[in-house]
């Protein structure tokens, strides 16, 4: 066992740095060597020299960042071991979005797992979270307050289907983040029996196409710009920022909905003018965060971003060594 994880893994201004491997995990600023957990913009940033990630994450980065996706890129599959100096690096599924991964570092008999962002419930659009036993677990804390207990997917889909039945004359416009949430929402609707066309804001289409290219069937999806009627009785998925703006005026008495873990907080729904809050998150809720910490069996927990105070206290109550890294640069992406 190493004398302490701080001797070889530490937060710096550029991000979380692995000294013996000389690379950063999800760096905030351009670096020479980066390991990227997933394609969301607060984790996959432009300008790095060498980038290591899953092939799906690399494809997402190329789609979003173009030439900024890294001077050179290396794909690594889940479970594939790679030696970088004296560190063995491998990736395990995080269950967050397509290609998302936990970064596992084995060094001198110690194992650290950097989770990135993750969720524990099933998702037809990505590989499910894999528990990796470790000595140090670095976790997010986006929804790390006991109030955040996400409803089941079936419960939220039942709400949506009931609303569609009750208001067939209205366009249901659902705000959803374009990477991960949009595609998951479509698959959830299909599983609930909705087989009509689903209409997309133009900003949502490229990543939906990328998901389809990676084998995630979405069914009949069409662009709103191609519609020849006011979409009464139809479902439109758009960026959350498009709810209530001029773009929405083309719809038949639009019914604003929003798919996000933040919809647990009624004040947030009211502030956004949301009539149909859908509590659908791509992050672990409070019980899942606590269960994951139990499952991995780590004696030490570091918390990278989110509501770290409550989770730090919870870990300490569980007899674990815990600290908040207080790293800046990770932000809430609309629709978490």
C-alpha positions, 0 to 999 in steps of 0.5 A: 500500500502506498504511504498515502494517495496524496503522494501520487494523486492530487488536485491541481489548477489544471485538474486531478493529476496522477504524478507517477503516470504524468496524466490528468483525469478530466482536466479543466485546462489543456494538458499534454496527457488526459484521461477523459471519463465521458463527453459532457463539456465540463469533463471533456474539454478542448485542447489536450495533446494525448487523449485516452477514453472509450471509443464512444467518448472519443466519437462524442468529443470529435462531434462536439469539439472537432479538431479540439478533441485532442492532437492524438486520441487512443481508444480503450475498451472497458476492462482493457489494461494499459500500463502508463509508467508504473500505473495500470490504468483501466476503465469500468462502465459508469452508467452515466451516458454513452461511453461513460467510464470510471477511471481505475488506477492501480499503483504499488498495491493501492487502487483508486477509482475516479467515478466521473459522473455516474448513476446506478439504475438501468439505462438502455443507451449505455453500459450499466455502472460496474462496482469496482472494489478499491481503496480510494473512491472519488465520487461526484456529489451532484445530488448529495442531499437526502431530499434527492430521491429520484422517482422510478423511470416507470413512474415518470413515464406514466406521468408523461403518458397520462399527460399525453392522453389528457391533453391531446390538443397540446404539444408536449415540449420536453426540455432535455440535455442533448447528450445522454438525457435526450436519447435516454428519454426517447428509449424510455418512451419507446419502452413505455409503448410510445411508437409515434414520431418524436420531434427534435430541435435541430440541436438534438439531432447530431448526437441522436444520429451518433447514438444510432451509429453506435447501435442505440435504436431510437425509432422514428425521430424527425426534425421540427423544421420538417413538420408541416403542422403545429404538432398538436398531440405530439412530443417535441424534445428541445434544449431546456433553453428553448422552452417558452422562447420564440421557437416554441410559438409554432406549437399548439398550446405548448405544454412545457415539461423538463426532464431533470433530477432538479425537478424534485425541487418544486421551486425550480420547476416553477421558476422555469414555468414547467407544467410537467416536471419529470424527475429523470436524472443521469446522476445517482441520487442520495441513496444510490451515492451512499449505497455505492460508497458501501459497495466499493468498500473503500476506506477513503472517499474524495468528493470532487464536485456537487453538494460535498458537505452532506456527503462528507459528513455521511462518510465520516458517520460510516467510519470512512476518511473523507474530504472534499477536493473543492475542484472548480470548473465542474458545472451543472449541465442543464437537464441533469 
